[in-house]
Amino acid sequence: MSETLAQQWHTVFHLDDLWEGEMESVEVDGKSVLLINLDGEVLAYRNRCPHQDWPLNDGDLEDNKLTCAQHLWEFDVTTGKGINPSTCALLTYQCKVDGDGNISVCVG
């Protein structure tokens, strides 16, 4: 018998508090999540660089590129894929914004 796990959404932030071009670290179900507002679209990633687990919110976000502060690894935040090196990627979480501007994330 197979079981389908229901997705658990957690309301974590409000769109008014995450301006375009900014990022914010939030805790969701015991996991550090990086929220990014990219031209009005909110994206959610695990807040750790895949290289050595450094917090990505310490890095720099410029246009579509996120640079890790520790070893300068670069990521395209529109896809989560690595730019330098290109063989890595960020862990993506599902994210949605409701009509009231509440940002919810599913980390399951």
C-alpha positions as CSV (number, residue, x, y, z in Angstrom):
1,M,0.0,0.0,0.0
2,S,1.5,3.3,-1.0
3,E,1.0,6.5,1.0
4,T,0.9,10.0,-0.3
5,L,2.4,12.5,2.1
6,A,0.4,15.8,2.2
7,Q,2.5,18.9,1.5
8,Q,2.8,21.1,4.5
9,W,2.9,24.7,3.8
10,H,4.3,27.2,6.4
11,T,3.5,30.9,6.2
12,V,6.9,32.5,7.0
13,F,7.1,36.1,5.8
14,H,5.1,38.9,4.1
15,L,5.8,40.2,0.7
16,D,5.8,43.8,2.0
17,D,8.9,42.9,4.1
18,L,10.9,41.4,1.3
19,W,11.6,44.0,-1.3
20,E,12.5,43.3,-4.9
21,G,16.1,42.4,-5.2
22,E,16.4,41.4,-1.6
23,M,16.9,38.1,0.2
24,E,16.0,37.0,3.8
25,S,16.8,33.9,5.8
26,V,13.8,32.3,7.7
27,E,13.4,29.1,9.7
28,V,10.9,26.7,8.3
29,D,10.2,23.4,10.1
30,G,13.7,23.4,11.6
31,K,15.4,24.2,8.3
32,S,17.1,27.4,7.2
33,V,15.5,28.8,4.1
34,L,16.6,31.6,1.9
35,L,13.8,33.7,0.4
36,I,14.6,35.9,-2.6
37,N,12.3,38.4,-4.2
38,L,13.4,38.6,-7.9
39,D,11.3,41.2,-9.8
40,G,8.2,40.3,-7.7
41,E,8.6,36.6,-7.9
42,V,9.6,34.9,-4.6
43,L,11.9,32.0,-4.7
44,A,13.0,29.7,-1.9
45,Y,16.2,27.7,-1.5
46,R,18.0,25.9,1.3
47,N,20.1,28.6,2.9
48,R,23.4,26.7,2.6
49,C,26.0,26.6,-0.1
50,P,26.4,23.1,-1.5
51,H,30.2,23.5,-1.3
52,Q,30.8,23.7,2.5
53,D,27.4,24.5,4.0
54,W,28.0,28.2,4.4
55,P,24.9,30.4,4.9
56,L,24.0,32.0,1.6
57,N,22.3,35.0,3.2
58,D,25.8,36.2,4.1
59,G,26.5,36.4,0.3
60,D,25.7,39.0,-2.3
61,L,22.7,39.1,-4.6
62,E,23.2,41.1,-7.8
63,D,20.5,40.8,-10.5
64,N,20.0,37.0,-11.0
65,K,23.3,36.0,-9.5
66,L,23.9,34.9,-5.9
67,T,27.6,34.7,-4.7
68,C,28.5,32.8,-1.6
69,A,30.5,34.9,0.8
70,Q,32.9,32.1,1.8
71,H,34.4,30.8,-1.5
72,L,32.7,32.9,-4.1
73,W,30.6,30.1,-5.7
74,E,28.0,31.6,-7.9
75,F,24.4,30.6,-8.6
76,D,21.6,31.6,-11.0
77,V,18.7,32.3,-8.7
78,T,16.2,32.0,-11.5
79,T,17.0,28.3,-11.7
80,G,19.2,27.4,-8.7
81,K,21.9,26.1,-11.0
82,G,25.5,26.8,-10.4
83,I,27.3,29.3,-12.6
84,N,30.8,28.8,-11.1
85,P,31.1,25.9,-10.9
86,S,28.4,24.8,-13.2
87,T,28.3,21.2,-11.7
88,C,26.4,22.2,-8.6
89,A,22.9,23.5,-7.7
90,L,20.9,24.9,-4.8
91,L,18.2,22.8,-3.2
92,T,14.9,24.4,-4.2
93,Y,11.8,24.5,-2.0
94,Q,8.3,25.1,-3.2
95,C,7.1,28.7,-2.5
96,K,3.9,30.6,-3.0
97,V,2.5,34.0,-2.3
98,D,-1.2,34.3,-1.5
99,G,-3.5,37.2,-2.4
100,D,-2.8,38.9,0.9
101,G,1.0,38.9,0.3
102,N,1.7,36.0,2.7
103,I,4.7,34.0,1.7
104,S,4.5,30.2,2.3
105,V,7.1,27.6,1.9
106,C,7.0,23.8,1.7
107,V,10.2,22.1,2.8
108,G,8.9,18.5,2.8
